[in-house]
């Protein structure tokens, strides 16, 4: 908690009296992230018609491997760049991070050479073999980007980060679509395009950093200074790396287990389903989480007021997620056939299985900051271990019984229990009564029933999927208009996202 608080104080200190300018920079960052996500959404229907599910599966497995390794690329020292009082000390930490990136990425070469056979065997993906050499450059680029990201946050160049994310998204998506239309619709093309996009974005960001801070880096960075900085902040790799690695591995488990027990095609279906399900949290949930953290921190000493704030945020989360979660649960297959093509109908079934899991994950993630607000972080570790254990057990049981549907049902069912319990635990700690929470859930279930019932009836009457999808879109629009009318705080929370970050 002290570490988080110090980071937040450092940001405030850096912003000085230019709070408005800082808010503008954060708004640029949020806009860049949103643009990147929206561009990826627009490109997805083209990619799913150009690439087979098996190609997406190879891509997803590759990203799972590199994602796990990239977490260790800077050994979590990237977080320490924000902390020193002087830029010279921070520059040495940046130099240390870049040095560690070189070492970690270089170590992937012998690891891949020695472990290539077992890796391809256990992942049941020989198609991945020709592309494993790209693990090293992608880990290197990802690690460098991670370090530069925190240096730019320290120096308040949030506009650069926004541009970087847009460049990465546009260049990656364009290269993937271009390769597909050129007849190179393989998993390797998806991987290569991702490497191209990240490399281009990192090069642009690195050039800007060197242009503006090259003199400072040349004068300040020394081998001795790097060693002193790494020793001073040694708690980051010792205390923080394990938790970050556990959390990252936890999210990669489904793709890796589905590859081991089934096929690249199944992994491809899951990858697209997972992408669609996580989109609401990427675009909306993170914004509400930031606003909620700020408000809950302000009233942490007043338990009745804290309960009021938490209950209000819980209501908004339920309002935003209930109807779309039910839509995906009942119409996922129809939606995927229309938007992504008939060959992705299986991914739509996966979404139907995971729809309610998405709802409970969506509402529990922002509420989880209550543990930090009340300085009960040890409870979060318990929950993370429970999530990790139940995911492994669910995927193992389903895989050993050779049923991908059972895998996902157990995965979703255990997730509903854990995330539902997680949300309830946070609500109880904040002083929100169980009856109040139940009434909120019941209220929005009732609001959702007419629209869902109409769609189910029309589906049973064999209405074409395209018309069902269009009607669902209209219903979703009407639902949110009604929510914004009767729950103006929802819109207010999203609008004040940048301002809340600026104050923090």
N, C-alpha and C positions, 0 to 999 in steps of 0.2 A: 504493500500500500504506500509506503514511504517513497519507493522508487517511482511509482506512478505519479504521486503528488509532486515529487521533485521535477519530473519531466514536464508536468503541467505548469509549475512555477517558472521553469526555464523558458517555456514558450511565451508566457506572459511577460517575463523580463525582456525577452528579445523584441517583443512587439512594441515595448515602450509606450509612448503616447500616441502611437499611430495605430490605434485599435481599429479604426475604420479601414485603413489600408490592409491590415492583417485579415480582417473579415473578408475583404475583397479577394485576397489571395486564397483563402480557404474556399470561398465560393467558386473561384476558378478551378481549384482542385476537385471539388465535388462535381462541377460541370464536366470536367474532363473524364472523370470516372463514369458518369452517367452516359456521356457520349460514347465512350468505349463499349459500355454494356449494350446500349441501343444499337450501335453498329454491328456488334456481334449477333444480336437478335435478327437484324435485317439480313445478314449474310447467311445465317443458319439454314433457311429453306433452300437456298441455292446449293449449299454444301451437301445437304442430305439427298439431293437429287443427282449430285455428281459422284459422291463417294458411297461405297457400300458400307453397311454397318461394321463389317470386319475391319475395314480401314480405320474407322473411328475407334474400334477396340484396340488396335495396335497403338494408335495415338494416345489413347487414355492410359494404357499400361505404361507407355514410355513416360508420360507426364507424371504418373504416380511415382515412378522410380526417381526421376529428377527432382520432383517436389520434395521428397523425403531427404535427399542428399543436400539440396539447396538450403534447407533449414540450418544445416550445420556449416554452411560455407564460410560464414563470418564468426561462427561459434557464439552467436548472440552478442558479440561486441558491437554490432551496428547500433544497438540500443544505447550504448554508452556514449556515442558521438554527441548526443544532446546534452550531456551532463556537465562537462568541464566549464569553468568560468571563462577561460581564455580560449580563443580560436586556435592558438598555437598547439595547445594540448589536444584539442579536438582534431586538429589536422594530423597529429601523430596517431590518434585512434583510427582515423580514416586510413592512414597508411598501413596500420596494423591489420585492419579488416581486409584491405586489398591483398596484403601479403598472405593472410590466411586463406583467402579465396584461391590464390595461385597454388598453395600447398594442397588444399582439399580437392580442387579440381584435378590436380596432377595425380593425386592418389587414386582417383577413379580409373585411371588408365590400367594399372596392374590389377585392380579389383575386377574390372570388366574382363581383362584377358584371362585371369584365373577362374573367374566365376561365370564366364559366358555360358558354358555348357549347362551347369546346374540351374542357372537363372532361366534360360530358355526352356529347360525341361519342366521346372516347377511352375513356371508361368504358362506352360502349355501354348507357347507362342513362338514357333521357329521363324515366323514371318518378321519378328522383331529383330532378328539377328543382324541383318545388313545395316541396321540403323543405330545399333548400340554405340558406335563410335561418336555419335552426336551427344551422348550423355555428358562427356567432358566439356565441350564448348558451351553447352547449354547451362551446366552448373556454373561454369566460370562467368558467363554473361549474367546469369541470374544473381550470383553473389555480388558482382560489381554493381549491378543495378540496385541491389539491396543497400549496399554501403552508401552509394551516391544519393539514394532516396533520403536517408537520414541526414546526410550532410546538407542537402537542399532544404530539409525541414528546419535544421538549425539556422541556416542563413536566410530563412523566410522566402525562398524562391519557389513558392507554391505554384506559380504559373508555369514554371518549367516542368514540374511533375505532371501537371495537367496535360501539357503538350506531349510529354513523353508517353503517357498512357494512350493518348489519341493516336500518336504515330505507331505505337506498337499494335494497337487494335486494327487500324486501317491497313498497315503494311502486311500484317499477318493474314487478315481476312482476304485482302486483294490477292496476295500470293497463293493462298489456298484455292480461291475461285479460279484464278488464272491457270494454275496447274491442272485443275479439274477439267476446264474447257480445252486445255492443250492435250488431253488424253493421258495425263499422268495422275490419275485419281487413285493414289495409293496412300497407305499409312505413312510412308516415308515422305511424301509430299506435304502432308499435314504437319509432320515433325519439322521438316526443313523450313517450311513457311513460318512456323512458330519461332525457330531459331533465327531466321532472317529478321522477323519483326522485332524480337527482343534485342538483337544485336544492333539494329538500326536505331532503336530508341535509346539504348545505352550509349551508343557512340555520340548521338546528338546531345544527350545529357552530359556526358563526360567532356565533350568539347566546350560546352557552356561553362562548366565548372572550372576547367583549366583556363579558359579565357578570363574569367573574373577573379579566380582565386589561385591561379598558378603561381604567382609570386609568393603569396603566403605559404603555399605548400612547399615550394622549393626552399624557402628560408627556414621553415619551422620543422619539417619532418627530418628526423634522424633515427638511426638504429637504436640509440640509447633511449630517445624519447618514446619510441614505439614500445620498447620493452617495459619502460616505466608505466606507460598507460595500460598495457595489457595486464601487468601485475596489479595495478591499483584497482582495476575493475574486474578482477578475476572471478568475482561472484557470478557474473553473467554466464560464463560457460559452466561453472560449478553448480549453480542453483536454478538457472532459467532454461538451460539447453534441454535438460531431460523432459521437462513439462512441455516445451514447445515441440519437441520431437514426438512425444507421446500423442499430443493433439493432432499433429500432422499425419502420423501413421494411422491414427484412428479413422481419419477421413479417407485415406487411401485403401483401407482394408477391403471394401466391397469390390473395387476393380481388380485387386490382386487375387482375392479369393474366387471371384467369378471366373477369372482367367484360369486359375489352377483347376477348378472343378468342371468348367464348361468350355467356352470357346471365345475367340476374339469377337465373334458376332454378338454374343450375349453381352460382353463387356461394352461393345459399341452401343447397344440398345440402352444399357444402364447409364452410360456416359451422357447420352442425350437427355434421358429422363432426369438424371441428377442435375444437369445444367438448367433445365426448365424449372425444376422444383426450387433450386437455390436462388433463382433470379429475384423473387420478391425480397429476400433478405438482403441481397446485394444492393438493390435500388432503394428500398424503403426502410427495412428493418434497421440498417446501420444508422440511418438518420435519426430515427426515433430513439435508438439506443443512446446516441450522443446527447440528445436533448434531455432524455430521462436521467442520465448519469449526472448531468449538471444540476438539474432541479432536485434530485434526491440528495445530492451532496449538500445543497444549501439548507435543507430542512432535516438533516439526519439527527439533530439533537431534539427535534420536536416530533415524538412518535405519532401522535394523532395526525399531524400535518404530513408526515412521511407516508402513513397509511393512505391518506387521501390522494397523494401524488401517485403512489404505486397503483392504487385501484383505478385511478383515471387512465394511466398508461396501459394497464391490463385491458381496460374497456376498449381503448383505441386499437390495440393489437388484435383483439378478438374481432372487432368490427372490420378491420382491414383484411384479415386472413380467412375468416369463416366461410364466406360464400365462394371465393375462388378455390379453396381447398375442397369443398364439396363438389364444385364443378369438375375439377380434375378427377376426383374419385369416381364420378358417375360418367364423365364424358371424355376421359383422357384418350382413349383409343380413337374416337371420332376426331378429336382435335388434332392429334398427331397425323392421322391419315390426310386430313385436309391441308395442314400447314407444312408438313415435312415429307409427305408422299406415302403411298400405300405400304412400301417396304418397311416403314417405321411404325407400323401398327403395334408391333410387339412392345416397342418402347412406350407406347401409349398405355398398354396394359400395366407395365411397370409403374407408370405414373399413377394409375388408378390404385395400385396396391400401396404406394407411398404417399398418397394425397393427405391422409389424416396425420401421418408422421410429420409431414411438412408443416402442418398447422401447429402441432405442439412444439416442434423445434423453433418455429418462427416466434411464438409468444414467449418461450422460455429464454431465448438467447438475450434479448434486451434486459429482461428481468434479472438475469444472472449477475448484473452489476451490483445488485443489492448486497451480495456477499462482500464486495469490495467496499461499498459505502459503509457497511457495518463492521468492516475489518474482520471478516470471518472467512478469509481466503482458504483456510484449511478445509472448509466444507466443499469448496469448488473442486479441490483435488479428489475428494471422495466421489463426487459426481463424475468427474472425468475418468476415474478408474472404473466406475460402474458402466459408463458408456462404452469404454474400451472392451471390458470383459464381456458384456452382453452382445456386442457386435461380433466378436470372435466366435462366441458360442452359437449365435444364430446362423452365421454363415457356415460354420463347420457342420452343424446338424443338417441344414438344408443341402449343403454340398455333398456330404457323405450319403445322403438319401437320394442324390441325383435329381433333385427338383429345384429348379431356379425359382419357381413361384414360392415354394416353401421357404427358400432362402430369404426372399424379399418379405414374405409375410411375417416370418420370425424377426427379421431385421426391423420391419416397421412396427410390429407389435411390441417388441422390447423397447424400441425407441419411444413409442407413445407412453409406455409405463415410466421410463426413466425421465424423459423430458417433461411429461405431465407432473410427475412427482417433484421434479426440479422446480418447475414453475410454482407449484403449490407450496413447496418449502420456502421459496423466496417471498411469496405472498404472506405466508404465516409469520415469517421473521419480521416483515414490515408492519404487521398488525392488521392485515386485511382479513376479515372474517370469511370463513368457508362459505357461508350462506350467500354473502355478497358476490363472491366469485361464481358460484353456481348459478345465481340469477342472471349474471351477465352472459354466461355461456348459453343459458336457456333462451335468453332474449334474442340473441343473434341466430340461434338455430331456428327459432320461430320465424324470424325475418327472412331466412333463407329458404324455408320450406316451399312457399308458393312457386318461386322460380324454378327450383330443382324439380318439384313435382310435375310442372308443366313440361319440362325438358324430358323427363323420364317417360311421361305419357306419349309425347310425340315420337320418342325413340321407339317405343313399343309399337307405334303405328307405322313404323318403317320410314320415317322422315329421313331424307338423305343427310349424310354427315355434314355436308357443306352448309345446309340450312340450319342444322342443329348448332353448328359452330357459330354461325352468324347471329342466331337468336341468343345464344349464350353470351356473345360479346355485347349485344344490346342490353341484356339483363344485367350484365356486370357493370356497364356504364350507368344504368339507372340506379343500381344498388349503391354505387359510390357517390352518385349525385345526392341520393337520399342521406347517405352517411355524412357527407360534407355539410348538408343542410342541418341535420339534427345533432351532429358532433363536430362543431367548428374547430374544436381543439385539435382534431386530426390534421387539418390543413395548416393550422397555426404551428403545430410541431414540426412539420416538414419545412415550412417557410423560415422558421427561426433556427434551422439546423446550423447554417453558417455563423449566425450571430452567437449561438451557444458555444460553438467551438472557439470563436474569437475571444469570448470572455474567459474561457478556460485555458 
